[in-house]
Amino acid sequence: MRSDRFRGVGLAAAAFAAAAGAFAEVTVETGPRTGLKSYEWRHDGISLRLVQRLPDQTRAYLLARGFSREAADRVARSCLFGSMFRNDGRQPIDFDLDDWRVLYHGKALPMVTRQRWRERLADLQVSKAGRVAFNWSLLPPRQHFEPGDYNWGMTSYGLPPGSRFDLKLRISVAGRPVEALIPGLECAPEKLPES
């Protein structure tokens, strides 16, 4: 796996230095066989790993669970990542995805969470079983993690395939608010280039 390491500089370092007196790290890797990128943000035993999902991966998953083609395409073209959040630190942490922001073309946009997807899919043809499966496949919007806890699921950013954006995180570490920025995230393209 090709790996490009860079220290959280600029806003990410400033945000963490100010909030937690520490230095964050973001690692970017590209899968040699898939060409998909993964991004891992780490700070003080806390990590968030985001792995690109091709729109076709999401379409296939949703069509197999009773989504109409229109509904599956609407979700698939909304920039989803496979996501894992871990607390390998020493203190409890909490987060609410409604507090996180997608920074895109000068705007701070909310993530597309479970509730927002319920609203967006209300008028489309999706079976009850399909809605339940999709809901449970998304990372829960509000979570509390004791040391050693982790969870995973898909996260959705509401952007077209290939879009580049920054993600502003807000978490609470032992009741202390912490903000960070993950710069340069890239939504998976509609299709990977042929090699």
C-alpha positions in Angstrom: 0.0 0.0 0.0 1.4 3.4 -1.0 1.4 5.8 2.0 1.8 9.5 2.1 2.3 10.9 5.6 1.9 14.5 6.5 1.6 16.1 9.9 -1.5 18.1 10.5 -0.3 21.6 9.7 -2.1 24.8 9.3 -5.6 24.6 10.6 -5.5 21.0 11.9 -2.4 21.6 14.0 -3.6 25.0 15.2 -7.0 23.6 16.1 -5.6 20.8 18.1 -2.8 22.8 19.6 -5.3 25.3 20.8 -7.9 22.8 22.0 -5.8 19.9 23.3 -2.2 21.1 23.3 -1.2 18.2 21.0 -0.3 17.4 17.4 -2.6 15.5 15.1 -1.6 13.3 12.2 -3.4 12.3 9.0 -2.2 9.4 6.9 -3.3 8.9 3.3 -3.0 5.5 1.7 -3.9 4.3 -1.8 -4.8 0.6 -2.3 -2.5 -0.9 -4.9 -5.2 -3.2 -6.3 -8.3 -1.0 -5.9 -6.8 2.5 -6.3 -9.2 3.7 -3.5 -7.8 6.1 -0.9 -8.1 5.8 2.8 -7.5 8.6 5.3 -6.7 8.1 8.9 -6.7 10.9 11.5 -5.1 10.2 14.8 -4.7 12.2 18.0 -3.9 11.0 21.5 -5.2 7.5 21.0 -8.3 8.6 19.1 -8.6 7.7 15.4 -11.0 8.1 12.5 -10.4 6.0 9.4 -12.3 6.9 6.2 -12.1 4.6 3.2 -13.5 5.7 -0.2 -16.5 3.8 -1.5 -17.1 3.7 -5.3 -20.7 4.6 -6.2 -21.1 1.2 -7.8 -20.3 -0.5 -4.5 -23.0 1.4 -2.8 -25.5 0.9 -5.6 -25.0 -2.8 -5.5 -25.4 -2.9 -1.7 -28.6 -0.9 -1.8 -30.2 -2.7 -4.8 -29.6 -6.0 -3.1 -31.6 -4.6 -0.1 -34.7 -3.5 -2.0 -33.9 0.1 -3.1 -35.2 1.3 -6.5 -32.5 2.2 -9.0 -33.4 5.9 -8.5 -33.0 5.7 -4.7 -29.8 3.6 -4.9 -28.3 6.1 -7.4 -29.2 9.1 -5.2 -27.4 7.6 -2.3 -24.5 6.2 -4.3 -23.7 9.6 -5.8 -23.6 11.3 -2.4 -19.9 10.6 -1.4 -19.9 7.8 1.1 -16.9 6.5 3.0 -16.5 3.3 5.0 -15.7 4.8 8.5 -14.2 3.5 11.7 -13.9 5.5 14.9 -11.8 4.2 17.7 -10.9 5.3 21.2 -7.6 3.7 22.2 -6.9 6.6 24.5 -7.3 6.8 28.3 -10.4 9.1 28.5 -14.0 8.8 27.4 -15.1 10.6 24.3 -18.4 11.7 22.8 -19.4 13.0 19.4 -22.4 14.1 17.4 -22.1 14.0 13.6 -24.6 17.0 13.5 -21.7 19.1 14.9 -19.3 18.1 12.2 -19.0 20.2 9.0 -18.1 19.5 5.4 -16.1 22.4 4.1 -16.7 22.7 0.4 -16.3 25.6 -1.9 -16.3 28.1 0.9 -19.4 26.7 2.6 -19.8 24.7 5.9 -22.3 22.0 5.1 -23.8 19.4 7.5 -23.1 15.7 6.9 -25.9 13.5 5.6 -26.8 11.6 8.7 -29.4 8.9 9.3 -32.2 11.5 9.9 -31.3 13.5 6.8 -31.3 10.3 4.7 -34.8 9.4 6.1 -36.0 12.8 4.9 -34.3 12.6 1.5 -35.6 9.1 0.8 -39.2 9.6 2.0 -40.6 10.1 -1.4 -38.6 7.3 -3.2 -39.4 3.7 -3.6 -37.5 1.9 -0.8 -38.8 -1.2 1.0 -39.0 -1.1 4.8 -36.3 -3.8 5.0 -34.1 -1.7 2.7 -34.6 1.4 4.9 -33.7 -0.5 8.0 -30.6 -2.1 6.5 -29.4 1.3 5.2 -30.1 3.0 8.5 -28.0 0.4 10.4 -25.2 0.5 7.9 -24.6 4.2 8.6 -22.3 5.3 11.4 -24.6 6.3 14.4 -24.8 10.1 14.6 -24.3 10.3 18.4 -21.9 8.1 20.3 -20.1 7.7 23.6 -16.8 5.7 23.7 -15.0 4.5 26.7 -11.4 3.6 26.3 -11.1 0.6 24.0 -14.4 1.2 22.3 -14.9 1.4 18.5 -17.6 1.4 15.9 -17.8 1.5 12.1 -20.3 2.3 9.4 -20.7 4.4 6.4 -20.6 8.2 6.5 -22.2 10.4 3.9 -21.1 13.9 2.8 -23.7 14.8 0.2 -21.1 15.7 -2.6 -20.8 14.5 -6.2 -18.2 11.8 -7.0 -14.7 13.1 -7.2 -15.3 16.2 -5.0 -12.5 17.4 -2.7 -13.4 18.8 0.7 -12.2 19.3 4.3 -13.9 17.8 7.3 -14.2 19.7 10.5 -14.6 17.4 13.5 -15.9 18.3 16.9 -15.6 15.8 19.7 -15.6 15.9 23.5 -12.7 14.2 25.4 -13.5 13.8 29.1 -15.9 16.7 28.7 -13.4 19.0 27.0 -14.3 20.2 23.5 -11.8 19.4 20.8 -11.9 20.5 17.2 -9.8 19.3 14.3 -9.7 19.5 10.6 -9.0 16.7 8.2 -7.9 18.4 5.0 -8.0 17.2 1.4 -10.5 14.4 1.6 -11.6 13.2 -1.9 -14.9 11.5 -2.7 -14.4 8.4 -4.8 -14.8 9.0 -8.5 -17.7 7.5 -10.4 -15.4 4.9 -11.9 -11.7 4.2 -11.3 -9.4 4.9 -14.3 -8.4 1.7 -16.2 -4.8 0.7 -15.6 
